[in-house]
Amino acid sequence: MQNRCQECHRTGEAAPMSLMTYKEVRPFAKAIEHAVATKKMPPWHADPHFGKFANDRSLNEKEVNTFSAWVKGGAKEGKASDAPAAREFASGWTIGKPDVVIDMPVDYKVPASGTIDYTYFIVPTGFTEDKWVEKIEVRPGASSVVHHVVLISRAPGSKYLAEVPKGVAHVAKGNGSTSAGSTRKPDTGIGSFIGLGGGDYEMVSVYVPGGVAYETKPGQARLIPAGSDLIFQMHYTANGKETIDRSRVGMVFARQAPTERVVNTFIANLNLEIPPGAGNFRVDANVKVHQDVVLQSLFPHMHLRGKAFEYVAKYPSGETETLLKVPAYDFNWQLTYQLAKPLLLPKGTELRATAWYDNSPNNKYNPDPKSQVHWGDQSWEEMLAGFVDFVIPVNASPRDIAFPKKTATPAPSTGPAR
C-alpha cells in the first residue's frame, strides 16, 4: 500500500479515499482485491511488451497473490510491532517542501454550469537570476472543477500572449489559444512540435487527474530565465456547483549547476478529423529531430474519444522501435511514462505519435457519435498531443530539435543582388 497506493490514496490527493492506515484500508479490502486482480489499480496502462519504465506502478504476480491471500485469510491486521514506519509526505506536495510557491494572482469563480473557455492567468516570477528547477508541481485549488493546468514559462520580451494583461483572468474565446501556442497549423506534413519554435516560452509542468509532478534526474534541471512570467492555462469544467479556484505551483531548485537541460514539448496533428460513428479511427503525427537528443519520458493526451496511443521511433538506419503502447487509454488517469533508460534519438530520427479514437455509440463517454470531430480545447472535441521530455546540453537551443540550423548562403559571384 505504501509503495503503490498512498501516493494518490491520502487526504487531499486525486483518489477518493485515504489508505494510509489499516483502519482506513480494512473496509475496502475486497474491493481493492478485485481492483488489483483486474489490474484496474494501481492505474498503469502501458503494454508490458514495449518499453521499460522507471515509474511502473503495476503490481507483479507475487504482490497480487500476497494481497489476495491476505483478503481471503480475513484481512487481519497483524502485529503492530511488525508494521513498517508510516510513509511521510510533505503536506500538500508530492515533491517535498518547495523552495518557492507561486499562486495564481487572483481567486477565480468557476460557474456552476455552462462551457468555460480556457482561462489564462499571468504572474511574474520575480526571479532576478536564472533558476534551474529539479522538481515542479502544479496543485489545483479546487480539483473538482480543474480539468487540467498547463504551466508555461515565458521569457522576457516574448510575444506569446503579450497582449494579455497580468494579474487578471483572461478568457480565450473558442479555440483561439490552445496549449502553448498550438493553434498554428503545421507548416509541412501532418505533425509538428508545439512549444519549441520561438524558444522564448516553454511548458514546464502539467496537471491532469492522476498525473505526477515533473521531476528531473541528478545533474538535470529545467530552466526558468530571470525575469520570466508564469502563465497558468486553466481548463475548468463546471460540476453543478459554483466553486472558487486559486491554483498554485511549487518548485524545488537545483543545489548545483546542472550539466543537462530538460525541455518539454508535444507532438501534435492539429488537422485531425474524426468521422461520425467511427469506432477505431487512426490519426498520426510525424516529426523529425534535427539534432541528437535524448528522450526521457512520454505522456499521451487525448480527450473523451481517445481509445489507444502509441509512440514509434524510426532511426536514420531505417530500423523502427515501438517506445510505448497504451492499448486502453483512460481519460481519467493520464499518466507520464518515464523511460527506465533514457533513449538517444540520433539526428534525423522520425518520431511518430499515433492515436486511435472511438467516435461510435459504443463509447459510453462519447459526447456525440453523430458529430465530425476536429482539434479543439473542450472535452467534446479532440486532441492528439504526444508530450515528450527531451534532454539537451545546458548551452543548446531547444529550437534546434524541431528545426534544422540555418546555414549562411554565399552570395553569387555575378549578377544582380536579390
Secondary structure, 3 states (H helix, E strand, C coil): CCCCCCCCCCCCCCCCCCCCCHHHHHHHHHHHHHHHHCCCCCCCCCCCCCCCECCCCCCCHHHHHHHHHHHHCCCCCCCHHHCCCCCCCCCCCCCCCCCEEEECCCCEEECCCCCCCCEEEEEECCCCCCEEEEEEEEECCCCCCEEEEEEEEECCCCCCCCCCCCCCCEECCCCCCCHHHCCCCCCCCCCEEECCCCCCEEEEEEECCCCCCEECCCCEEEEECCCCEEEEEEEECCCCCCEEECCEEEEEECCCCCCEEEEEEEEECCCCEECCCCCCEEEEEEEECCCCEEEEEEEEECCCCEEEEEEEEECCCCCEEEEEEECCCCCCCCCCEEEEEEEEECCCCEEEEEEEECCCCCCCCCCCCCCCEEECCCCCCECCEEEEEEEEECCCCCHHHHCCCCCCCCCCCCCCCC
